[in-house]
């Protein structure tokens, strides 16, 4: 694979989508792990067959798709079940992302992987040249999550707690984009990173 690939990650409600949209507006391909995760368990996929083998046919909706809300409820408070599910899905996601990044024809590629720190970081993704972390103070993250999802604070804190800590994410970062202001402030940050990545990819 000759493409220069930047891994992009960040905690829940940190503004990753706002950042990736700006890279796309600059003509950069973004390979999205969330889309790859859906593809990994699509009807007829090996991933879905593996999930059914592990958890039983009760995880399927009436139309044969994975019943995501039911699966989410099942693994949310069961660490062992969540790890088993991730052990099935993450390898398929890595494979799909690698293929998408390999076939992109832009100066560099962004691989958006929300759970990059949780799924092994550089060891799991040795083909990432750099890692960009979208960082936000936890108080701001909590406020955004409450507003975005309309949930109570206890649930929001639990959702944040099951992810890697802010420190764990920052520990794998080459570049950090602090996103604690209004969305319009992102433009200059992303443009500066775009210039850097074009230069690195060209060099």
C-alpha positions as CSV (number, residue, x, y, z in Angstrom):
1,X,0.0,0.0,0.0
2,X,1.6,3.3,-1.1
3,X,-0.9,5.7,0.2
4,X,-0.1,8.0,3.1
5,X,-2.7,7.2,5.8
6,X,-3.6,9.4,8.7
7,X,-5.6,7.6,11.5
8,X,-8.2,10.0,13.0
9,X,-9.7,9.3,16.4
10,X,-11.3,11.0,19.4
11,X,-13.8,10.3,22.2
12,X,-17.5,10.3,21.8
13,X,-19.0,13.8,21.0
14,X,-15.5,15.2,20.4
15,X,-16.4,16.5,17.0
16,X,-14.8,13.9,14.8
17,X,-17.5,14.1,12.1
18,X,-17.1,17.9,11.9
19,X,-13.4,17.4,11.3
20,X,-13.7,14.7,8.7
21,X,-16.3,16.7,6.8
22,X,-13.7,19.5,6.5
23,X,-11.0,17.1,5.2
24,X,-13.6,15.8,2.6
25,X,-14.3,19.4,1.6
26,X,-10.6,19.8,0.8
27,X,-10.9,16.8,-1.6
28,X,-9.5,14.1,0.8
29,X,-10.9,10.6,0.9
30,X,-12.1,9.5,4.4
31,X,-12.5,5.8,5.1
32,X,-14.9,5.5,8.0
33,X,-14.7,2.7,10.5
34,X,-18.4,3.1,11.5
35,X,-19.4,2.4,7.9
36,X,-17.0,-0.5,7.7
37,X,-18.4,-1.9,10.9
38,X,-21.9,-1.9,9.3
39,X,-20.5,-3.6,6.2
40,X,-18.7,-6.1,8.4
41,X,-22.0,-7.5,9.7
42,X,-24.2,-6.9,6.6
43,X,-26.5,-9.7,5.6
44,X,-24.5,-12.6,4.1
45,X,-21.2,-11.4,5.5
46,X,-18.7,-13.6,7.4
47,X,-18.8,-11.1,10.2
48,X,-22.6,-11.6,10.8
49,X,-22.3,-15.4,10.6
50,X,-19.5,-15.2,13.3
51,X,-21.7,-13.0,15.5
52,X,-24.6,-15.4,15.2
53,X,-22.3,-18.4,16.0
54,X,-21.1,-16.6,19.1
55,X,-24.3,-15.1,20.4
56,X,-27.1,-17.1,18.8
57,X,-29.9,-16.3,16.3
58,X,-31.6,-14.0,18.9
59,X,-29.3,-11.2,17.9
60,X,-31.0,-11.0,14.5
61,X,-33.9,-8.7,13.6
62,X,-36.9,-10.0,11.7
63,X,-35.4,-8.9,8.4
64,X,-32.2,-10.9,9.0
65,X,-30.0,-7.9,9.8
66,X,-28.2,-7.6,13.1
67,X,-30.5,-6.1,15.7
68,X,-28.2,-3.3,16.8
69,X,-30.2,-1.9,19.7
70,X,-30.6,-5.4,21.2
71,X,-26.9,-6.2,20.7
72,X,-26.0,-2.8,22.2
73,X,-28.1,-3.5,25.3
74,X,-26.6,-7.0,25.6
75,X,-23.0,-5.9,25.6
76,X,-23.3,-2.5,27.3
77,X,-23.1,-3.8,30.9
78,X,-21.3,-7.0,30.0
79,X,-17.5,-6.4,29.5
80,X,-16.8,-10.0,28.5
81,X,-19.6,-10.0,25.8
82,X,-18.4,-6.6,24.5
83,X,-14.9,-7.9,24.1
84,X,-16.0,-11.0,22.3
85,X,-18.1,-8.9,19.9
86,X,-15.2,-6.5,19.3
87,X,-12.9,-9.5,18.7
88,X,-15.2,-10.6,15.9
89,X,-15.9,-7.2,14.3
90,X,-12.6,-5.3,14.6
91,X,-10.5,-7.6,12.3
92,X,-13.2,-7.3,9.6
93,X,-13.2,-3.5,10.0
94,X,-9.4,-3.3,9.7
95,X,-9.5,-5.3,6.6
96,X,-12.3,-3.2,5.0
97,X,-10.5,0.1,6.0
98,X,-7.2,-1.1,4.6
99,X,-8.8,-1.9,1.3
100,X,-10.6,1.5,1.1
101,X,-7.3,3.3,2.0
102,X,-5.3,1.3,-0.5
103,X,-7.7,2.2,-3.4
104,X,-8.0,5.9,-2.6
105,X,-6.5,8.3,-5.2
106,X,-6.1,11.5,-3.1
107,X,-2.8,13.0,-1.9
108,X,-3.3,11.2,1.5
109,X,-6.1,9.3,3.1
110,X,-7.9,9.7,6.5
111,X,-8.9,6.5,8.3
112,X,-11.5,7.6,10.8
113,X,-11.4,5.0,13.6
114,X,-13.4,6.2,16.8
115,X,-12.1,3.2,18.8
116,X,-8.5,3.3,17.6
117,X,-7.0,3.5,21.2
118,X,-9.3,0.7,22.3
119,X,-8.7,-1.6,19.4
120,X,-4.9,-1.8,19.7
121,X,-3.7,1.5,18.3
122,X,-0.6,1.3,16.1
123,X,-0.1,-2.4,16.8
124,X,-3.5,-3.2,15.3
125,X,-3.1,-0.6,12.5
126,X,0.6,-0.7,11.5
127,X,-0.1,0.9,8.1
128,X,-1.0,4.3,9.7
129,X,1.7,6.8,9.1
130,X,0.3,9.3,11.7
131,X,-2.4,9.5,14.2
132,X,-4.6,12.6,14.7
133,X,-6.6,12.9,17.9
134,X,-9.5,15.2,18.1
135,X,-9.3,16.2,21.7
136,X,-11.8,18.0,23.9
137,X,-11.9,18.6,27.7
138,X,-14.1,16.0,29.5
139,X,-16.5,18.7,30.8
140,X,-17.2,19.9,27.2
141,X,-17.5,16.4,25.9
142,X,-20.1,15.6,28.6
143,X,-22.1,18.8,27.8
144,X,-22.1,18.0,24.0
145,X,-23.1,14.4,24.6
146,X,-26.1,15.5,26.8
147,X,-27.2,18.0,24.2
148,X,-26.7,15.7,21.2
149,X,-28.3,12.5,22.5
150,X,-30.8,14.0,25.0
151,X,-29.8,11.5,27.7
152,X,-29.3,11.9,31.4
153,X,-25.9,12.6,32.9
154,X,-25.5,9.2,34.5
155,X,-25.8,7.4,31.1
156,X,-23.6,9.9,29.4
157,X,-20.8,9.3,32.0
158,X,-21.2,5.6,31.6
159,X,-20.9,6.0,27.8
160,X,-17.7,8.0,28.3
161,X,-16.3,5.5,30.8
162,X,-16.4,2.5,28.5
163,X,-14.1,4.3,26.0
164,X,-10.4,4.8,26.4
165,X,-9.5,7.7,28.6
166,X,-8.4,11.0,27.2
167,X,-4.9,10.3,28.4
168,X,-4.8,6.9,26.5
169,X,-5.9,8.6,23.3
170,X,-3.4,11.5,23.6
171,X,-0.6,8.9,24.3
172,X,-1.0,7.5,20.7
173,X,-1.2,11.0,19.0
174,X,1.2,12.5,16.6
175,X,-1.1,15.5,16.1
176,X,-3.8,16.9,18.4
177,X,-6.6,19.1,17.3
178,X,-8.3,20.7,20.3
179,X,-11.9,21.2,19.5
180,X,-13.3,23.1,22.4
181,X,-14.7,26.0,20.5
182,X,-17.5,26.6,17.9
183,X,-17.3,24.5,14.7
184,X,-16.1,27.5,12.6
185,X,-12.8,27.5,14.5
186,X,-12.0,24.1,13.0
187,X,-11.5,25.5,9.5
188,X,-8.1,27.0,10.1
189,X,-6.9,23.9,12.1
190,X,-7.9,21.5,9.4
191,X,-6.4,23.6,6.7
192,X,-3.1,23.7,8.5
193,X,-3.1,19.9,9.0
194,X,-4.0,19.5,5.3
195,X,-0.9,21.5,4.3
196,X,1.2,19.4,6.7
197,X,-0.1,16.0,5.4
198,X,0.2,17.0,1.8
199,X,3.8,17.9,2.4
200,X,4.5,14.7,4.3
201,X,2.8,12.5,1.7
202,X,4.6,14.3,-1.1
203,X,8.0,14.0,0.6
